[in-house]
Amino acid sequence: MTEPPQTATQHAFVALAPPDSAKKELAHALGPAYAAYPDLRWNRIEDWHITLAFLGELPMRTVQRLRSPLAELAATRPSLELTLLGGGHFDERVLWSGIGGDLDPLHELAEAVRARVRDCDTVFPERPLRPHLTLARARRYDSTSVGQAAVCLDGFTGSPWRTERLHLVGSTERGHSGPRRYQDVDAWTLVTGHGHPAPKPPQARLT
């Protein structure tokens, strides 16, 4: 793989991602909100994720150096059973769906991820983990739509699902023309069942 330029940077984070079946259930529940609040800045469904460590803007070479330590970590960590659960909002600006299930192990995994990043001498924002999926953001002039859209998820409980992979996600290079997009830099299978890893499909990578 070609080394990125020394000055190239990107937003990066480490995350888990729901399977397509869980995303479809949530998207169906969001149908009335999509119709009623089209001006919200809705996240693409393929970008839905549970952030374990938000790394911020980093040199692309620094992001690449995290791949080996995170791969080693994923090989030792069990998969988790999680559920998408209800909805809410942060400060009437950010709409989210909550997470249920193996929350204590989820917090342990997040701390293990952050410890690996620290061990690589990488400085990142040390935000408390609040497990959620970010779904949409309000426009600057809109202080009501997010709260009203959250009501559409009252009582929503998705089917349980198991995490399969740990994802290192990066944005397009800073200064790239067009909207910022995110995709896997790499992803690694977590331990499942009796220690046998789940099949790993091909992963798109930033180069």
N, C-alpha and C positions, 0 to 999 in steps of 0.2 A: 504494500500500500504506500502511496506517495505521501511523504511527510507534509503536513500543512505548513504554510508560511509562518515564520516565528511570530508575526504580528497578528495573525488571524485569531479571532475570538468568537465564542458562541455562548449562548445560555445553555446550561446543562442541569440535569437533575437525575436522581436515581429513584425508580418507581416500580410499582406492580401495576398490572393492567387486567381489568376484567375480561373474561372471554366474550366472544360475540353474542352468545345466548343471553348473558346477563345484560349486555348493552342494549340488545333488542327489547328486553322487558322494560328497561328504564326508558328507552326512547318512546315506547308505546305509552307509558304512563305520562310522559311529557307532552304527548300529542296536543292536548288542550292548551298548554302553555305556549308551545310553538305557534299555535294559531292565534292566540290572544295577544302575544307580546313579540311580534316579529322584529321589533327594533332593538331588542336585547342583542348583545354581541355573543351569540351562541357558539360554544366550542364545537369543533368538529367531533363527531362520535369517535373517530379513529384516534383522537387525541385524549380521550378520557383515560385517566390514570390516577393512582393513589401515590402521591409523592412521599417518599421516605426521607429524602435529603435534597433540599433545593440548594444548588451549588452556585447559582448566579452566573455572571459573565466571567468566563475563564478563557485563557489561551487554549486553542484547540489541541496543542501538544500536551497540555496538562490533562485535558479530558482523556486523551488517548492513553496516558500513563496510568489512569485509573482502571483500565480494562483488566489487567492481570490480577490485581488484588481483589477486585469484585468477583471475578470468575472463581478464584479460590474460595471466597466466602460463600458464594451460591452453592458450591459443591458440598458444603457442610451444613446447609440450613434446610429444614423441612418445609414443605409446602404448607399453606395455611388454608383453612376453610373460612370464607368470608361471605358476606351478604350485603347487597345494596339496600339501604334502609332509609326511607323517608326523605325529607329535604329541609333545607333551611337557608340562611343567608348570613353573610358577614357585612355588618354596617350598611345594610340596604344596597350594597354595591355588587356583591358576588353571590350567585346562586349555587348551591351545592346539594349533593346527595350524600347522606351519611353512610357509615360502614359499621356492620355488625359482624359477630363471629369471634374468631380467635384474636381478640384485641391485645391481650397481654403478649403473646408471641409476636404480634405485629409491631408492638413498641420495641420489643427486644431485637427484632430484625432491623428496625430503623436505627437503633443505637449501634448495632454491630456495623451497619453500613457507614454510619458517620465516623465510627472509630477507624475504619479502614481508610476513609478519605483523609482524616487527620494524620494518620500514619504516613500518608504520602505528602505531608507538609503543604496540604492544600487548604487555604483559608476560605470559609464559606459562611453564609448567614446561619447562626445557630438558633433556628426557630423551633419552638415546641411543636411536637407532632400532634396534629388534630386531624385524624384520618377522615378523608372525604374525597369525593370526586367534584372538581369544579366544572360546572355546566354552562354558566353564562355570566357576563358582566354587564352592568348597566351603563348607559351613556351618561355623560356628565350632567346632562340636564334632567335625568330621570331618577327620582328618589323613591318611586312607588312600585315599579313593575317587578323588581326582584322579589320583594316581599309577597306580592300577589301571586307570582309564579310559583313560589315555594308551597303555597297552599295546595297546588295541584298534586303534590307528592305526599300530602297527609295520608297516613295509613299505608303507604307503599312499602311492601316488603318483597324483595326479589328472591329468587331461588338461590340456595347456597351453591357456591362454586369454589373450586380449589385453585390457588395460585399455581402457575406453572413455571414462570421465569422471572428473574430479576433483570430489570431493564436499565441500561445507561442511555439516557436520551439527550440529544443535542439539537440545537436549532441550526438553521442555515447560518452561514458565516455572517458576522456583523457587516453591514453595508451591502449585503446581497439585495439586488433589486426585487421588488415585489414583497408580498406579505411574508412575515417570518413563519416558517414551517418547522415542525419537529419530527424527528424520526429516530429510530434506534441507532446509536453508535454501535452497540452490541447488546446481546441479551444472553442469559445463562440459565439453564434448567435447574430448578430447585429439586431437592430430594423428595421423592414421593413414595407412597406405599411402603413396601418392604425394602426401601433403599434403592429401588430401581428408578432411574430418571425417566420422566415423561418424554415422548418423542419431541424433538426440536425441529420446527419447521424452518425454512430458509428465512433469514433476517435481512432486511434492508439496512445498509450501513452508510453513514456519511463518509465521504472520502475527501 
